[in-house]
Amino acid sequence: QVQLVESGGGLVQAGGSLRLSCAASGFIFSANAMAWYRQAPGKQRDLVAIINSGGNTRYVVSAKGRFTISRDNAKNTVYLQMNSLKPEDTAVYYCKALVSYGYWGQGTQVTVSS
């Protein structure tokens, strides 16, 4: 079955960096697009970035220039490098496998203090 395990979240000061990882299994990772989403308290879950099987990437406006999504097909892992973090980036971050109807990981908390 499809499994996605996120890691790398934590508490960081504004201006700092974190790298999130999402280890995937149960499907042909290299053939599928992957995405990162985030959900702040009391808000809906929103897309942050997508990377397709060919490595092409797209970002939401708030992430452009600060976040980088990447993938390592040999490790079945997708990453989100987050730089210049702001308090408004505080959220639970989820990776999603764009397979069939979509599969979600359990999420990892990112807290940015001012």
Z-matrix of the N, CA and C atoms (Angstrom, degrees):
N
C 1 1.442
C 2 1.529 1 108.90
N 3 1.321 2 115.53 1 159.36
C 4 1.456 3 120.34 2 -179.28
C 5 1.527 4 109.91 3 -71.83
N 6 1.316 5 114.88 4 131.97
C 7 1.465 6 120.49 5 174.92
C 8 1.520 7 108.93 6 -133.92
N 9 1.322 8 115.07 7 137.84
C 10 1.456 9 123.06 8 177.22
C 11 1.514 10 107.84 9 -130.89
N 12 1.320 11 116.59 10 125.14
C 13 1.457 12 120.89 11 -177.95
C 14 1.518 13 109.21 12 -124.90
N 15 1.334 14 115.40 13 112.05
C 16 1.465 15 120.69 14 178.80
C 17 1.515 16 110.58 15 -88.04
N 18 1.327 17 114.49 16 152.89
C 19 1.460 18 120.90 17 174.37
C 20 1.519 19 108.32 18 -155.58
N 21 1.328 20 115.21 19 168.21
C 22 1.457 21 119.98 20 175.03
C 23 1.515 22 115.72 21 104.53
N 24 1.315 23 117.27 22 -5.61
C 25 1.451 24 119.05 23 178.31
C 26 1.520 25 111.61 24 -71.19
N 27 1.321 26 115.46 25 172.80
C 28 1.461 27 119.68 26 179.26
C 29 1.506 28 111.64 27 164.25
N 30 1.325 29 114.05 28 -167.08
C 31 1.465 30 122.08 29 179.38
C 32 1.522 31 108.43 30 -103.54
N 33 1.321 32 115.73 31 129.72
C 34 1.459 33 120.69 32 -179.08
C 35 1.523 34 108.70 33 -142.07
N 36 1.314 35 116.21 34 151.71
C 37 1.452 36 119.68 35 176.90
C 38 1.524 37 110.56 36 -79.82
N 39 1.310 38 115.43 37 155.31
C 40 1.462 39 120.38 38 176.37
C 41 1.531 40 109.58 39 -54.29
N 42 1.332 41 114.80 40 137.35
C 43 1.456 42 120.53 41 -176.14
C 44 1.510 43 114.22 42 92.26
N 45 1.317 44 116.85 43 -11.85
C 46 1.450 45 121.01 44 -178.44
C 47 1.520 46 112.63 45 -83.23
N 48 1.335 47 114.51 46 -174.41
C 49 1.459 48 121.46 47 -176.38
C 50 1.527 49 110.71 48 -132.55
N 51 1.309 50 114.97 49 153.26
C 52 1.458 51 123.02 50 171.35
C 53 1.514 52 108.22 51 -144.07
N 54 1.327 53 116.21 52 151.87
C 55 1.452 54 120.53 53 171.87
C 56 1.518 55 109.12 54 -122.40
N 57 1.313 56 115.09 55 118.55
C 58 1.449 57 121.21 56 177.05
C 59 1.521 58 109.62 57 -91.68
N 60 1.323 59 115.13 58 146.16
C 61 1.457 60 121.68 59 176.29
C 62 1.516 61 109.59 60 -125.32
N 63 1.302 62 115.92 61 150.26
C 64 1.467 63 121.61 62 176.19
C 65 1.521 64 107.65 63 -138.11
N 66 1.319 65 115.81 64 109.16
C 67 1.460 66 121.84 65 179.28
C 68 1.521 67 109.40 66 -89.58
N 69 1.310 68 116.08 67 126.63
C 70 1.462 69 121.34 68 -174.29
C 71 1.524 70 111.41 69 -113.68
N 72 1.308 71 115.30 70 149.67
C 73 1.463 72 121.57 71 174.95
C 74 1.513 73 109.68 72 -154.23
N 75 1.332 74 115.55 73 162.69
C 76 1.456 75 120.39 74 175.12
C 77 1.517 76 115.38 75 92.41
N 78 1.330 77 117.24 76 3.55
C 79 1.457 78 121.02 77 176.51
C 80 1.526 79 108.15 78 -155.82
N 81 1.332 80 115.67 79 171.14
C 82 1.466 81 119.81 80 -179.04
C 83 1.519 82 108.06 81 -80.34
N 84 1.327 83 115.43 82 92.36
C 85 1.457 84 121.98 83 -172.55
C 86 1.525 85 111.78 84 -56.44
N 87 1.324 86 116.70 85 -46.43
C 88 1.468 87 120.16 86 -172.69
C 89 1.521 88 113.00 87 -64.96
N 90 1.304 89 117.53 88 -18.40
C 91 1.462 90 121.27 89 -175.81
C 92 1.519 91 113.40 90 -94.54
N 93 1.319 92 117.10 91 -0.48
C 94 1.458 93 119.59 92 -172.29
C 95 1.516 94 113.42 93 -127.56
N 96 1.333 95 114.43 94 148.34
C 97 1.452 96 120.43 95 174.58
C 98 1.524 97 110.10 96 -72.89
N 99 1.315 98 114.56 97 152.25
C 100 1.464 99 122.00 98 177.17
C 101 1.525 100 108.66 99 -130.54
N 102 1.304 101 116.13 100 155.96
C 103 1.460 102 120.16 101 -177.90
C 104 1.518 103 110.53 102 -143.51
N 105 1.312 104 114.83 103 156.25
C 106 1.463 105 122.74 104 169.16
C 107 1.523 106 108.48 105 -113.66
N 108 1.324 107 115.19 106 135.84
C 109 1.454 108 123.82 107 174.75
C 110 1.527 109 108.07 108 -123.73
N 111 1.323 110 115.58 109 166.80
C 112 1.451 111 119.67 110 172.77
C 113 1.525 112 109.95 111 -144.95
N 114 1.332 113 113.47 112 152.98
C 115 1.458 114 119.92 113 179.92
C 116 1.515 115 108.84 114 -136.79
N 117 1.315 116 115.25 115 113.18
C 118 1.458 117 121.23 116 176.37
C 119 1.526 118 108.95 117 -84.21
N 120 1.332 119 118.25 118 158.28
C 121 1.469 120 121.33 119 -179.07
C 122 1.524 121 111.58 120 -54.85
N 123 1.318 122 116.50 121 128.73
C 124 1.447 123 121.12 122 176.87
C 125 1.521 124 115.26 123 76.20
N 126 1.321 125 116.29 124 6.65
C 127 1.465 126 119.49 125 -177.69
C 128 1.526 127 110.58 126 -121.65
N 129 1.312 128 116.35 127 167.56
C 130 1.453 129 120.43 128 178.93
C 131 1.523 130 109.85 129 -78.54
N 132 1.318 131 114.17 130 163.46
C 133 1.457 132 120.41 131 177.72
C 134 1.533 133 108.86 132 -79.77
N 135 1.316 134 116.05 133 125.58
C 136 1.463 135 121.31 134 -175.04
C 137 1.522 136 111.93 135 -119.40
N 138 1.311 137 115.16 136 147.43
C 139 1.454 138 121.75 137 175.92
C 140 1.528 139 110.65 138 -67.49
N 141 1.326 140 115.92 139 141.30
C 142 1.463 141 121.32 140 175.43
C 143 1.531 142 109.90 141 -111.84
N 144 1.333 143 116.73 142 -49.90
C 145 1.469 144 120.71 143 -175.78
C 146 1.518 145 109.76 144 -159.32
N 147 1.329 146 115.25 145 153.57
C 148 1.455 147 122.74 146 177.74
C 149 1.513 148 108.76 147 -131.91
N 150 1.322 149 115.99 148 144.51
C 151 1.464 150 121.54 149 171.17
C 152 1.521 151 107.90 150 -131.37
N 153 1.321 152 116.72 151 129.29
C 154 1.459 153 118.22 152 -178.88
C 155 1.526 154 110.71 153 -90.14
N 156 1.309 155 115.47 154 -178.59
C 157 1.465 156 119.67 155 -175.29
C 158 1.520 157 112.06 156 -64.31
N 159 1.322 158 116.66 157 -24.80
C 160 1.458 159 120.33 158 179.38
C 161 1.511 160 114.30 159 -88.48
N 162 1.331 161 115.74 160 -0.79
C 163 1.460 162 120.10 161 178.98
C 164 1.517 163 114.81 162 91.67
N 165 1.324 164 116.84 163 3.18
C 166 1.462 165 119.41 164 176.80
C 167 1.523 166 109.50 165 -74.14
N 168 1.321 167 115.66 166 142.55
C 169 1.460 168 120.62 167 -172.76
C 170 1.521 169 112.02 168 -124.69
N 171 1.326 170 114.81 169 153.35
C 172 1.462 171 121.76 170 172.28
C 173 1.527 172 107.63 171 -140.90
N 174 1.342 173 115.00 172 147.98
C 175 1.454 174 121.14 173 -177.50
C 176 1.519 175 110.28 174 -132.87
N 177 1.326 176 114.97 175 153.41
C 178 1.450 177 118.29 176 168.73
C 179 1.526 178 107.56 177 -76.22
N 180 1.306 179 115.71 178 161.60
C 181 1.462 180 120.75 179 -173.41
C 182 1.531 181 111.39 180 -56.99
N 183 1.311 182 116.33 181 -41.52
C 184 1.471 183 120.02 182 -175.21
C 185 1.523 184 112.71 183 -67.63
N 186 1.321 185 117.25 184 -17.81
C 187 1.464 186 121.23 185 -177.75
C 188 1.536 187 112.64 186 -100.29
N 189 1.292 188 117.01 187 -18.85
C 190 1.464 189 120.24 188 -176.24
C 191 1.526 190 111.43 189 -60.77
N 192 1.324 191 115.18 190 133.30
C 193 1.452 192 120.61 191 178.95
C 194 1.507 193 114.72 192 83.84
N 195 1.327 194 117.31 193 -13.35
C 196 1.475 195 120.48 194 -179.85
C 197 1.525 196 112.42 195 -117.40
N 198 1.330 197 117.01 196 -34.94
C 199 1.464 198 121.84 197 -176.81
C 200 1.522 199 109.53 198 -109.60
N 201 1.327 200 115.76 199 147.97
C 202 1.456 201 121.84 200 175.68
C 203 1.518 202 109.64 201 -133.56
N 204 1.325 203 116.01 202 122.10
C 205 1.459 204 120.69 203 175.01
C 206 1.527 205 107.83 204 -96.03
N 207 1.311 206 115.93 205 139.12
C 208 1.462 207 120.35 206 178.91
C 209 1.525 208 108.62 207 -148.08
N 210 1.310 209 115.57 208 170.03
C 211 1.456 210 119.48 209 -179.79
C 212 1.518 211 109.73 210 -143.33
N 213 1.324 212 114.90 211 150.46
C 214 1.458 213 122.81 212 174.12
C 215 1.516 214 106.29 213 -124.42
N 216 1.307 215 116.24 214 100.51
C 217 1.466 216 119.80 215 -175.62
C 218 1.531 217 112.00 216 -68.21
N 219 1.310 218 117.26 217 -25.25
C 220 1.466 219 119.83 218 177.83
C 221 1.527 220 111.03 219 -69.03
N 222 1.335 221 116.00 220 -26.98
C 223 1.469 222 120.86 221 -179.16
C 224 1.515 223 112.21 222 -106.28
N 225 1.335 224 117.62 223 2.42
C 226 1.473 225 121.17 224 -177.24
C 227 1.525 226 111.40 225 50.71
N 228 1.319 227 115.59 226 46.09
C 229 1.456 228 120.39 227 -174.10
C 230 1.524 229 110.03 228 -134.44
N 231 1.309 230 114.96 229 138.73
C 232 1.458 231 121.84 230 173.13
C 233 1.525 232 107.67 231 -114.41
N 234 1.325 233 115.97 232 144.66
C 235 1.454 234 122.02 233 -175.78
C 236 1.521 235 110.63 234 -122.16
N 237 1.319 236 114.86 235 157.15
C 238 1.454 237 121.18 236 168.72
C 239 1.521 238 107.25 237 -134.42
N 240 1.312 239 115.67 238 106.59
C 241 1.465 240 121.11 239 175.00
C 242 1.521 241 107.78 240 -86.60
N 243 1.312 242 116.20 241 123.70
C 244 1.458 243 121.17 242 -176.85
C 245 1.520 244 108.78 243 -120.19
N 246 1.310 245 115.52 244 118.25
C 247 1.457 246 122.28 245 179.53
C 248 1.524 247 110.29 246 -116.55
N 249 1.309 248 115.77 247 164.21
C 250 1.469 249 121.50 248 178.27
C 251 1.527 250 110.77 249 49.57
N 252 1.304 251 115.64 250 48.50
C 253 1.459 252 120.40 251 -175.77
C 254 1.522 253 111.51 252 -65.87
N 255 1.331 254 113.78 253 146.30
C 256 1.459 255 122.28 254 -179.27
C 257 1.524 256 109.19 255 -121.25
N 258 1.331 257 117.64 256 156.24
C 259 1.469 258 119.08 257 177.49
C 260 1.531 259 112.44 258 -54.30
N 261 1.305 260 117.88 259 -33.20
C 262 1.464 261 120.40 260 -179.62
C 263 1.531 262 113.16 261 -71.63
N 264 1.331 263 117.71 262 -6.57
C 265 1.454 264 120.91 263 173.17
C 266 1.529 265 111.96 264 -82.36
N 267 1.316 266 116.62 265 -6.04
C 268 1.456 267 120.88 266 178.99
C 269 1.522 268 110.61 267 -60.42
N 270 1.324 269 116.29 268 124.66
C 271 1.469 270 121.85 269 -176.19
C 272 1.519 271 108.78 270 -178.21
N 273 1.326 272 114.59 271 170.01
C 274 1.458 273 120.03 272 165.23
C 275 1.525 274 106.82 273 -88.81
N 276 1.320 275 116.01 274 128.16
C 277 1.462 276 121.64 275 -178.35
C 278 1.525 277 109.29 276 -102.92
N 279 1.319 278 114.59 277 131.72
C 280 1.460 279 121.68 278 -177.84
C 281 1.526 280 109.99 279 -121.52
N 282 1.310 281 116.48 280 140.80
C 283 1.456 282 117.89 281 167.95
C 284 1.523 283 108.47 282 -98.63
N 285 1.306 284 114.49 283 153.25
C 286 1.453 285 121.25 284 -177.82
C 287 1.521 286 109.11 285 -135.92
N 288 1.312 287 115.21 286 131.75
C 289 1.460 288 121.19 287 173.27
C 290 1.520 289 107.72 288 -91.08
N 291 1.312 290 116.06 289 123.78
C 292 1.465 291 120.42 290 -177.87
C 293 1.528 292 108.25 291 -87.40
N 294 1.300 293 113.52 292 64.49
C 295 1.461 294 124.56 293 -179.34
C 296 1.513 295 107.94 294 -118.97
N 297 1.322 296 116.23 295 129.74
C 298 1.459 297 120.03 296 179.34
C 299 1.534 298 108.96 297 53.01
N 300 1.319 299 117.66 298 -123.67
C 301 1.469 300 120.71 299 179.81
C 302 1.524 301 112.17 300 -83.92
N 303 1.291 302 117.87 301 -4.44
C 304 1.453 303 121.48 302 179.25
C 305 1.516 304 112.03 303 102.16
N 306 1.316 305 115.56 304 140.70
C 307 1.459 306 121.75 305 178.38
C 308 1.523 307 108.34 306 -128.39
N 309 1.343 308 114.57 307 142.46
C 310 1.455 309 120.95 308 -176.82
C 311 1.524 310 111.02 309 -114.78
N 312 1.331 311 114.19 310 149.22
C 313 1.445 312 119.58 311 167.63
C 314 1.508 313 110.14 312 -83.32
N 315 1.339 314 115.88 313 -177.32
C 316 1.466 315 120.57 314 -175.82
C 317 1.520 316 112.64 315 -85.41
N 318 1.318 317 116.72 316 -13.06
C 319 1.460 318 121.22 317 178.32
C 320 1.515 319 113.32 318 94.31
N 321 1.320 320 114.93 319 154.32
C 322 1.456 321 121.64 320 175.38
C 323 1.529 322 108.13 321 -137.81
N 324 1.316 323 116.09 322 133.53
C 325 1.461 324 121.34 323 -174.99
C 326 1.523 325 110.80 324 -79.62
N 327 1.314 326 115.57 325 131.70
C 328 1.466 327 122.56 326 171.88
C 329 1.523 328 107.48 327 -120.13
N 330 1.322 329 115.55 328 123.47
C 331 1.457 330 121.40 329 178.73
C 332 1.513 331 108.74 330 -123.44
N 333 1.323 332 115.68 331 124.51
C 334 1.463 333 121.42 332 -179.69
C 335 1.520 334 108.17 333 -113.76
N 336 1.304 335 115.96 334 118.01
C 337 1.462 336 120.53 335 -178.65
C 338 1.527 337 109.96 336 -92.87
N 339 1.319 338 114.26 337 149.15
C 340 1.479 339 119.21 338 -178.89
C 341 1.512 340 111.35 339 -89.33
